[in-house]
Amino acid sequence: MKKLISILSLFLISTAIFAQKNGSISGALVDSANHKTTLNYSTVSVYKIGDSVLTTYKLSDDKGVFKINNLQTGIKYRLVITAWQYGTYRKEIELTADKPTVNLGIIYLSTKANDLNEVNIIAERPPVIVRKDTIEFNAESFKTLPSAVVEDLLKKLPGVAIAADGSIQVNGKTVSKILVDGKEFFGGDQQIATKNLPANIIDKVQVMDDKDAKRADPDLLAVNTPQVINLKLKRAIKQGAFGKIYGGFGLPNSRYEAGGIMNFFRDTTQVSILGYGNNINKPGFSISDVMRIGGMQRTGVNSMMVNSDGGYALNGISFGGAASGIQQSAGAGANFNTLTKKGAKLNLKYFFGQNDQEIITLTDSRQSLGTGDLLSSTNQNQRNKNYNHNISGRAEFKLDSLNQLIISPSVTITNTRNNGLLLTETRNIDNLQLNNGINESRNIGNNIDYQISTNYWRDFRKSKGSLNATLDFTKKDNLVDYFNNTTTNFYNPNSIQVLDQLRDNNIKNQGVYLSVNYTKTLTKKLSLTLSTNGNYLDNENALATFYKDPNSQAYDIAIPTLSQTVNQQGYKTNNRASLRWKLTKDFTIQPGLVFNTINLENSFSSYPSFNQNFNFFAPSAVIRYKDFSLNYTPSFREPDVSYIQPVANNTNPLYVQNGNPNLVPTKTHQIYLNLYKYDVKRSLNYNAYGSANIDNDAVIMARTIAPNGLQTSTPINVDGIIRLNAGLNFSKDIKQDKRQFTIGTGFYTNFTRNLVLVNDIRSYAKILNFNPRVSGKLNLNDKLEISTSYNLGINSSRYDDSYFTSINYFTHVSESELIVRLPKKLVWETTYRLNYNTQTVAGFNNKIQIWNAGLTYLFMKNDRAQLKFSVNDILNTNTRRYVSITENSIRDARYNNLGRYSMLTFTYNIQNFGGKVGGKDTFFRF
């Protein structure tokens, strides 16, 4: 309720601010020679008499009509109307309390003569002008802070939206590239420009369609056409350096953070270096910093992992950050990028990362069973150490105007050293103990991954189609030694089991992947697409289990029943053909056919060999109408080797998992629909999406639960697994004068119908998650920023068989942020997060509050230096919590966390490319 009140208060405050001005000026713009020609998207600017600072502006709509609201009465204004290839219209207007609105009616503009002696009035330079297919913004009309970068400037432009990951949209269309003075900057990495170039060196921001994208796909709809932003500079930049260094110390427990990231560039060559270390569960740098300044984006990212609290890994390299536990992380890297005289782009990089994490997990779960619920509790203390190395390169050759070749080699080395202690206890509904166990484990893993990828792209002349081919070679060696020593007590009947074993699992995979995509334009309305993906596999999964010899203390007693080697060799193909038919300008249908094959030979060391030979044939279809698209795609995938290996995994004697060599591939039918719309006139952005998946021969776990609580799972194939997802997002931006207000609402929901099979009782589990949300953000001239959001989670499961009991719970999550940049040189900021859960599996405190705050002092020229004092988790919550429903169980997991600590951090931004200070998305995260 408090959260709803705060959101309502924010809306009421913003409404009151904007309601103070009730004056308006309106009219319609028409060509003076041809009165039927309206002047669409012309710029109408308003200035106060005697003042050269822009008060506000508006673009005329698609009928030449404009209306400017929220003007003060009792003020004299100067109206300036600018239209491309037309003369400028000027008029003085006074709005009074008696006559707050002025309708100018039809305003006729004459075409502009080429007068070489024309005098431009700089004070009246229009903030926006539309030239044919280009929108041009005058940067000086949109005021930013002295330390602002291009991204801060773009956020103030109408129709421009920037996501948390730095991606940009203009009027609902994705920005594919950013140019600087018409040329690529830092190998085409757009965020290098937006997050590092100072806003005060920008003269104009130009937005236009991506001609390369339209050339590659002549039938591309206008709503889907990517945009290109060109930054026109006041002065050229040929060489320089930018980056930042920082260091901080905190109490208690000697918390620290330190790091530096630098980028040096000269003409077309760039060199990046970085290094960091901390013990406060955060990445050394934001993911966008590593992608941009670190150069990861210029080389290419093959894999990405992001956790809920901002930690991430790129190409198998962890850059730190953990939502739970206590983590110490460090890393370093370098990147080299250049453009040769012949136009080839060359890139080479090396990164190293290491993490040392201690995590304590308390888990309680309740399984609903007709014979009485089963209650399980675990206490796990885990120490995980990971070391990662990645060296990779990229060479991009523009062979000519139609042909391009890209070669990307990569080597990744990962070493893991994990130690754990797991205490487990299972009770029945009468609180009688069924079993308990102690499990000590040690895991030693060494993995090396080699890959080289080659991509060739050819465009046919006169936009007649394209040919795209990719050839990949991969080799992976994953060697794991898993030691575990367990003592398990069973009480129904009484027994004890002691196990001390080594599970040696060596996995070696190598393969060749070929993908060819051919598109041919047949007529103005028809185009043909043919594609094939072939994958040759040669995999080995060697599993050997040994008991410890009590005499020699060596793990050398082989256990044949727990050992098996699987060799899998063969190939898979995915072949598709489709015909795209453009019925009208806005309506396109694309029917097609899909033909998949699987031909694999599986050989076992002590089990009969068998082959997997399967063919899959199905139709496909894509329908597009304006902003709506509907896609039906079938797929076919074989079970993982670990599932078909006929050996039990007994590393946890209370939860044993068997293999099943009789599994067959899963067939999936997917329907996906999407509606995306951006209303330029009203600055409204909304989209709706939905998907439906039906799996036949899906793999689920059939479980048996013994009277003593021992659970054994076996993978099996079942039909009729259904997954439904849907969502709706709505947002509106109000950008006026020095104020910006954004409101958003929407929801996402998912429904799963899965089969639960426990003790031969079969039942469909219908699990529903529904999450509506609302948010608002207010920015007053960058002096005050307020944002708040509220999410409601409705979670439930229903079962066809009364053997299983329905489960329901609610979650309430709210987040608020306040930033105050007053007085000058001081930035106050605070965040508050509330997580409330109604489930009562463990009787744990269902209300978790996380409150952080900080104060930053800015000094030196252009606020280049920053000194920040911050306090993390002021209320000392010291835990994180996650609740979920799986099959017939509800699971409540709590994790240790850093708790309360204070930190004093100094940062120095090189070349003033530091950006706006304050906010959870900036360099400082706490």
N, C-alpha and C positions, 0 to 999 in steps of 0.2 A: 504493500500500500504506500509506503514511504517513497518507493521508486516511482510509482504512478503519479504521486503528487509532485515529485521533482520534475518529471517530464512535462506534466501539465503546466507547472510554473514556468518552465523554459519557453513553452509555446506561448503562454500569456504575455510574458515579458517581451518576446520578439514581436508579437502582434501589436502590443502597445507602442513599441518603438516605431514600427512601420506605419501605424495608424495616425501618428502625429501630423502627417502631411497628407492633405486631401485635395490638393490642386492637380489639374491635368491639362494637357494640350494634345489635341488630336487633329487628324487630317488625312488626306489621300493624295498620292503623288501620281501625276499623269504626264505623258509626253505632250509638249505644247503643239507639236506638228500633227501627231496622230493621237487623238483623244481616246482611242481604244487601247492604246499601249500604256499599261500601268508600270510604274517603276518599282519593281519588287526588290526587296533586300537592300534598300538604300539606307544610309546612315542619317539619323536625326539626332543631333547633339544639342545639349542645353548647357549654357554658361550663365553665371550671374553677371549682370552688367558691371564692368570695371574689374572683372576677375577673369584671368586666363585659364584657371583650373577648371577642368570639366566637372560639371555637376552630375549629369547622368546622360544616358543616350538610349536609343532604341533603334532596331531595324524594322523597316516596313515589312509587312507580311507578303504572302504570295499574290495579293491583290492590290499592293501598293498602299495599304492602310496602315497607319501608325497611331498609337496612343501612349503617351508618357504620363504615368501616374505618380503619386507620392511627391508632388511639388509643393513647396511652401507658398502660402498666400502672403500678400504684402511685399513681394520681392519682384524686382524687374529682371527678366531673363532675356538672353540673346539666343535665338533659335538658329542653328546652322544645319542645312540639309545638303548632303553630298551624295551624288549618284555617279557611278562610273560612266564616263563619256558625256556627262551633262554638266552644265554650269552650276555654281554654288548658289543656294538660296539662303538669305539672311533676313531675320525679322526680330524686332524687339517686342516683347510681350510682358504685360504686368498682370499678375493674378491677384485678385482682391478677395476679401471675405464675402462680399456680395456676389462676386462673379469668379468663383474658384476654378471654373472649367472654361476652356476656350477651344472651340472647334473651328479650325481654319478652312474647313471645307476642302475643295479640290485645289491643289497647288500645281501649277503647270511649270515644268522645267524644260529649258531649251537645250539642244545638244551643244556640246562645248566646241568652240572654234580653236584651232591650233594657233594660239597667240604666243609668239616667242617672248613678248614683252610682259606676259602675265606675271603679276606679283603674288606669291604665295604668302598667306598670312599664317605664320607658324603657330600662333596662339589658337587658331581655329582648325588645326590639323585634326581630321576626324578620327575618333578612336577605332572605328571599324569601317572598312570599305570592301565591297564585293566587286571583284573584277572578273567577269566571265565565270571561270570555274575555280577562282582563287579567292579565299577570304584573307584579308590582311588586317592585322591588329597593330595599332600604334602603341608601342611599349610604354611611352611616357604618359599615356592616359590612364595607366593602371599602376598606382603607387604601391611600392613594396618597401620592406625594411632595408636598411643599409647593408645588412649581411645576407640578403636574399639571393637565391640562385634561380635559375630558369624555371625550375619546377614550381617555386613560389609564385612566379609571374604567371605561369600557365594556369594555376589554380584560380586566378582572379579573372580569367578570360571567360566570357559567356559561352556556354555549350561545351566547355572543356572539363573533363572529369579524370582524376588521377586515382587509381586504386592503390591499396596498401603496398602492393608489390612493385609500384612504380609504373605499371602499364598505363597508357593514355588512350582516352577516347575523345573524339571531337564530334559533337552532335550525334552521339551514339555509334560512331564508326571507329574502329580500331586504328590507331596510328602504327604503321608498319616500320617507319624509319624517320629519323630526324637528321636534317642536313644543316650544316653551318656555312653560310654564304654559298649555298648551292652544292656543297661538296660533303662527302662522308667525313665524319669526325671520329677518330679512334675506331677505325675499322667498322663503322656503321653501328656502334653500340650507342643506342639512343640515350640511355640513362647517364652515360658519361657526360653528355651535354646538359641534360636537364638538372642533374644533381651537383654539378661542379662549376659550370660557367656562371659568373655573377650576372644577376638580372640587369644591373645598371650598364652593361656594355651592349645590351640588345636594343636595336633601333626598331625593327619590325618583326612580327611573327606572321608568317604566311602559311596558309593551309590549303592543300590541293589534293586531288585524287592521285593514287599510286598508279602511274601509267604502266609500270612493269607488271603489276597484278592484273590490270585490265588486258594487257597484251597476252599474258599467259592464259587468261580465261575471258574471251570476248563476251561470253554470256553472263558475266558476273553482274548480279543485280546491284543497283545503286546503293541500296541499304547495306550491302555486304562489301562494298568497295573500300579497301583500306585507304587511309589518309597519310600524306607526307607533310611534315612540318619543316619549314625552312626558316632558320634564324638568321636574320640580316643584322650583322654587327655594326656598331658605330666605328669600330676599328678592328683590323684584322689581327688574328692571333696565329703566329707561326711557331712559337716555341714557348716552353714554360714548364712549371712543375706545380702540382697541387696534391693535397693529402692532409693528413692530420696525425698528431702524436698525442698520447694521453697516458696518464698514470694516476692511480688512486690507492688509498689505504683506508681500511675500515675496522671497526671494533663491534662486538667481541670476536674472538677466534681468529684474529689477524687476517681479515678479509683483504683481498688486493685485486687490482686489475691494472694491466699495462699493455700498451701496444702502439703500433705505428703502421701507417699505410701511405705509400707515396707513389706518384705516377709522374714520370718525366717524358716529355714529348718534344720532338723537333721535326717539323714538317710532317712526314708520313711514318715516322718511327716512334714507338712508345715502349717504355720499359716500366713495369710495375713491380713493387716489392711490398711485402707485408710481414708482420710478426705480431704475436699476441700471447697473453697468458693471464689466467684469472682463476679464482676459486669461488666464484659467486654465481654459478649456474647460468652463465650467459655466453653467447657467442662473442668472440673477440671483436667482430665487426658485423654489421647487419648483412643480410644476404645480398642486398642490392649493392653494398660497398664492395663485396668480394666479386660479384658479377661484373661491376663497372670498373672500379679502380684496380681491383685485383686481376682483372682480365679474363675471368672464367668464361664470361659470355662470349668473348671474342674467339676463344678456342672451341667452345661448344660444350653443352651439358647433356650427358647421356642418361643420368639418373639424378633424382632429387628426392630428399626426405626432409620433411618439416614437422616438428612436433608442436603441440598445442601452446607452448610457451615461447616459441620463437627460435629454438635450437634447430639446427639443420645440418645436412650432409649433402655434398655435391660430388658426383662421380666417385662415390664410395669414401670420400674424405670428410670426416666430421670436423666442423668448425666450432664445436662447443655448444653449450646451451642445453639445459635439462629442466623439464617441468617439475621433476621430483628428485629426491635424494640430494646428496651433496657432491658436486662435481668439480674437479680441478682439470682444466684443459689448457692446451698450448698448441701453437702451430706457427708455420712460416711458409712463405712461398714467393715465387717470382714468375713474371710473365713477360715475354718479348713479342712484339707485334710490329710488322713493317709492311709497307706497300712498295713493291719494286717498280722500276721505271717501265717495265712491260705490263704492269697492272696486276701482278700476282700478289695475293695477300698471304703472308707467312706468319705463323704463330707457333710459339713453343712455351710450355709452362711446366712448373714443378710445384707441388704443394705437399706439405707434411702436416699431419694433425695427430694429437694424442689426447686421450681422455682417461681420467681415473675417477670412477664414480662409486660412492658407497650409498646403497639404497636399501631401506628397510620397508617391507611391505606387509601390512596386516590385511588379510582378506577373510571375509565371511560370505558364505553362499548358502542359499536355501533351495533345495530341489523339491518340487512338489511331486509326491508319489501317492498312489491310492493306499498303500500300506503304511503311510505316515511320512511326513516330510523328513528329509535328510539334511542335517546341518553340518557344514564343514568349516573349519577355521585353520588358517595357516599363518605362520610368522616366519618371514624369509629375510635373511640378512645377506646381501649380495655385494661383492666387491668386483667391479668390472674394469679391466684395463684394455684399451684399444690403441693400436699404433697403425697409422695409415700413410702410404706414400702413393703419389700419382704423378706420372710424367706423361705428357701427351703433346701432340702437335696438330697443326691443321695447315694445309696448303690449298689455297683456292685460286684456280687459274681461269681467267676469262679468255678462252681460246679465240673467240671472235664475238660479234654481236649476237650470235645465236647459240653458242656452245659454251658450257661451263663444266669444269672438272674440280672435284674436291676430294682430297685424300687426308684421312685423319687416323694416325696411329695412337695407341694408348696402352700404358702398363700401370696396373694398380696392385699394390701389395698391402695386405691387411694381416696384422697379427693380433690375436686376442689372448688374454690371460685372465680368466674369471675364477673366482672362488665363492662358494655359497654355503649357507647353512639354512635348512628348511625344516621347520617343526610343523607337523600336521596332526589334526585331531578331527574325528568324525563322530557325531552323536545322532541318535534318533530323536523323534519328536518328544519322547519322554525324558530327554536329556541323559539317556544312558549311553555311555561311551562304547562305540563299536570298534574303534581302532585308534592308534596314534603311531607316529613315526618320527625318527630323526634321520635326516639325509644330508650328509656332507659331500660336496661336489667340487671338482676342480676341472676346468676346461682349458685346453691348450689348442689354439687354432692358428693355422698358417694358410693364407690364401693368396694366390697370385693369378691375375687376370690379364691376358694379352688380347688385344683387339686391333684390327686395322679395317677401316671402312673407306670405301671408294664410291663416290657418287658422280654420275654423269647426267647432265641436263642439256637437252637440245630443244630449242623453239623452232618451229617450222615458219617459213616465210609467210608474210601476209596474214599472220595470226591464224594459220590453218591447223594448229595443234602443237603437241609437244611429245617428247620422249624422255622418260626419266628412269634411270637404272641405278641400283645400289648393290654393291657386292661387299659382304662382310666376312672376315675370317676371325674366329674367336677360339681361345683356348683357356680353360680355367682349371686350376688345381686347388682343391679345398681339402686340407688335411687336418682332421680333428681327433684329438685324444681326450676322451671324457672319462674321468675317474669319479666313482661315487661309492661311498661307504654308508650303508643304511642299516638301521635297526627298526623293525616294524613289529608292533604288538597288535594281535587280533584278540577280541574278547567274546566272539560268538561263533565257534567255540574258542577257548583260549589257546593261543599259539604264538610263537615268536619266530621271526625270520631275520637272519643276518646276511647281508650281502656286501661284498667288497670286490668291485670289478672295474675293468678297463674296457670301454667301448671305443674301439679304434675304427673310425669311419673316414675312408679316403675316397673323395669324389673327384673324378677327372672327366671333364667335358670338353669336347672340341666339335666345331661345326663350321659349315659354310652356308651363308644366307644370301640368296639372290632375289632381288625384287625388280620387276620391270613394269612400268606403267606407260601406256601408249594412248594418246588422245588425238583424234582426227576430226576436224570440222568438215562435215559432208556438204551441208548447205547452210543457208542463213539460219535455219531453224533446227537442223539436226547435227549432232556430233556423236562420235563413237568413242567409247573408252574400253580398253582391254588391259587387264593387269594380271600378273602372276607372281606369286611369292613361293619360292622353293627353299627348303631348309634341310640340309644333310646333317645327321647327328651321329656322333660316335662317343657314347658316354659310358663311364664305368663307375659303379657305386659299390665299393668294397667295404663290407662291414665284418669286423672280427671282434669277438668278445672273449675276454680272459678273466678268470678268477685269480685272486691273489693267493700265492702259495704261502701258507703260514710259516713254513720253515725258512725258505729263502727270501721271503718278503718281496718276491718279484711277481709281476702279473704275467704268468706264463702257462697257466692252466687253461687250455683252449676249450671253449664251450660250443660244440658244433651246432646245437639247436638255436643258438643266438648269433650265428655267424652265417653270412651269405654274401656272395659277390654277384652283382647283376651287370651284364654288358648289354647295352641297348644301342642298336645300330640300324640305320635306315634313313628314310626321308619323308617329309611332309610337304604338301603343296596346297596353296589357296589360290584358286583361279576365279576371276570375275570378268564379266562382260556386261556392259550397259549401254543403252542408247538414250541420249538426252534430246528431248523434243521440246522446243520453245514454242508453245502454243500462242502466247501473246507476250507483250513486253514484260508483264509481271507474273506470268504463269508458266511453269516448267515442270514436266514430268520426266522421270528417268527410270524406266523399268530395266531389270537386269537379271542375270543368272549367276549363281555361285556353285562352284564344283571344288570340293575339298577331298584330298586323299591322305591317308596315313598308312605307311608301310614300314613297320618296325619289327625287328627281330630281337627278342629278349632271351638271353642265355644266362643260366644260373649255375653256380658251382655245385649245388646239391639239390636241384629241383628241375623237373622237366622243362626244357625250353619251349617257348611258344611265340607265335607271331601275332602282331596286331595289324591286320589288313582291313581297312575300312574306307568306304567311299561315302561322300555326303553331297547331295545335289538339292538345291533349293532356289526359289526365286528371291529377288531383292527389288526394292523400289525406293525412289526419292521423289517427293512432291514439294515444290516450292511455289508459294503465292505471296507476292509482295514480301512482308516481313515474317511470314509463316513458313515453316518447313516441317516435313514429316518424313522420317527415314525408317525403313524396315531392313534389318541386316541379320542374316543367320550366321552362326559360327559353330565350330566343331573343335574340341580340344581333348587330348588324351590325358589320362590320370598321371600324376607325378610318379616318378620312379620310386620314391620313398613309400608310396601307398601300395604298389604292387610287389614290393619286396617281402617275401613270406617269412618275416622275422619279427618277433615281438620286441617292442621298446619297453624295457622294464626298469629304466633308470629311476622311476618313481614307483616302487612296488605297490602303492595304493591306487595308481592310475596307469594301467598297462594298455598299450596300443598295439594291435596286431596289424599285419599286412594282408593284402588280398590280391593275388595275381589274376583273379578272374574279373577285375574291373574293366569296363568298356568306356570308350570316349563319351563325353557329355555333349549333347546337342542343345544349342541355345538359339531361341528366336527373340530378337529384340526390336521393339518399336520405340522410336525416340521422336518427340515433337518439341518445337521451340518457336516462340513468338517473341520478337524483339522490336521495340519501337522507341524512338526518341522524337518527342514533339518539340521542334525547334522554337516555335512561337511561344510555348508555355514553359519551356525548360523542364519538361517532364521526361523521365526515363523509366520505362517499365518493361519487364519481360516475364514470360511464363514458360515453363518447361515441364516435361513429363517423360517418363520412360516406363516400359513394361518388358520384363524378361521372363520367359518361360523356359525352364531347364528340364530336359528329359535325360534319363540316365545320369542325373546329378549324383555327386559323391557326398554322402552323409555318414555320420558315425552311429552305428548300432551299438548300444551299450547294454551291458549286463551288470547288475549290482547284487553282489552276494550278501547274505545275511550279516557277514562281518564287515560290510562296507566297502569291500574291494570292488573297484570299477574297472571293467575291461571294455575297450572300444575296438570296433572293427569297421573299416570303410566298406560301404556297399553302394550299389547304384539304385536310385529310385526315380520315378517320374513325377511330373506335376509340381515342381518347385517354382513358385511365382515370386517375383520381386517387382514392386511398383514404387516409383519415386515421382514426386511432383513438387513444384515450387513456384512462387510468385514474388517478384521484387518490384517495388515502386519507390522512386525518389524524385524530389523536386528541389532545384537550386534557385535561390533568390539572391542575385548579386546586384547590389545597388549602392552607389556612392562608396562609402567606406565600410559597408556592412554586407555580410554574407550569412545566409541562413539556409540550412539544408535539413529536410525532413525525409524520413524513409520508413517504410513498413513492408511487411511481406511475411511469408512463411515457407517452410519446407517440410515435407512429410515423406515417410517411407513406410511401406507395408510389405511384410514378408510372410508367405505361406510356406513353411518348411515342415518336413516330416520328422517327428520325434519317435524314436524306437528305443524303448527301455524295457528290458525284461520281457521281450516279445509283445509288449503293448505298443500298438501303432496309433499315432494320432497326429493330425496336422496341427501345428502351432501357428497361430495367426498373430503376428507381432506388429504393433502399430506404434510409430513415433510421429508426433505432430508438434511442430515448433513454430508458433507465431512470434513476431518480434516488431518492435517499434523503436525508432531512434530519432534524435535531433541534434543539430550542431549550430552554434551561433558564434560568429567571428565579428568583433567590432574593431575594425581598423588595426588588427593584429595586436591590439592592446589587451583585449579580453577574449578568451576562447572558452566556450562551455560546450561539452558534448555529453550525451547520456543515451543509454540504450537499455532495453528490457527484453528478455527472452523467456518465454514460457515453454516448458517441455512436458508434453502429455505422453506417457509411456504405458503400454498395456500389452498383455498377451492373453489369448483365448485358445482353448483346446477342444477338439471334437470329442475326445474321450474324457469322461469324468474322473479317470484315474489321475489326471493332472489338474491342478488348481489354477485358476486365473490369477494373474499378477497385475497390479496397477501401482503407479507412483507418478508424482509430479516433480518437476524441477523448476526453480525460479532463479534466473541469472540476470543480474543487472550490473552495468559498468558505467562509471561517470568519470569525467576528467575536467579539470579546471586549470587554465593557464592565465596568469596575469603578468603583463609586462609593464609594470608600474612600481615605483618610479623608474626613470630612465636607468639603464644598465643592470636592472634586477629583473629576474624572471622567476615567478613563483608558480609551482605546479604541483598538482596532487591528483591521484587516481584512487578510486574506491571500487571494489568488486565484492558483490554479495552473491553467494551460491547457497540456495536452500533446497533441500531434498526431503520429500515426505516419506520415503521408504524407511523401514525400521528393522532391517535384517539383524543388525548388531547392536541396536540401541545407542549408536554413536551420535555425537552432536551433529544435528542436521543443518546447522547454520554456520557457514564458513565465511568470514569477512577478511578481506585483504586490503589494507590501506597503506599506500606509499605516498611520500611527499618529498619535495626537493626545492632548493633555492640555488639559482645560478647567478653569479656576478660576471658581467661582461666588461672587458677592458682591452686596452691597446687599440690601434687604428682599425676602424671598421669592425670592432668587436671580435677581433681575431682570436683573443685568448678568453678562456672561460674557466671559472672556478666554481665547482658545484658541490654542495653539501646535500646529501640525500639520506633518507631513512627508509629501509625496506621492511615491510610487514610490521607496521607500527603496533598492531594489536597482538603480534607474536602468535599468529595462528599456527605456524610451524607444521602445516600438513597440507596435502592435496588429496582430493577424493574423487573417485569415479564410480558410478553405478551403471549397470547394464543388465539387460535381459538376454539370455542365450538359451534356446530350446525351452526346457522346463525349469530353468534356474534363474534366480536373480543374484547378482554378484556385487558386493560392496568392497572396494579396495581403497585403502588409505596408504599414503606414501609420506615418508619423512621429507622435510624441506629445510631450507637454511634458517628460517625463522627471522627474528628481528636483528638487524644490524645497521649501523650508520657508516657512511662512506664519504670521503672528501676526495674529489677527482679534479685534476687539472688537465685541460685540453688546449692544444694550440693548433689552429687551422692554418695550413700553409696557403698562401695566396688568397686568403679570405674565401675559400670555396667551402665554407662550413654549413651554409644553409640557415634556415630559421631555427632559433633555439626554443626548445620546449615541446613537449608532447611525446607520447609513448612510441611514435613512429620515427623519432629522430635518433641521432647517434646514441644518446644516453637512454638506456632502458633500465628501469628499476622496479 
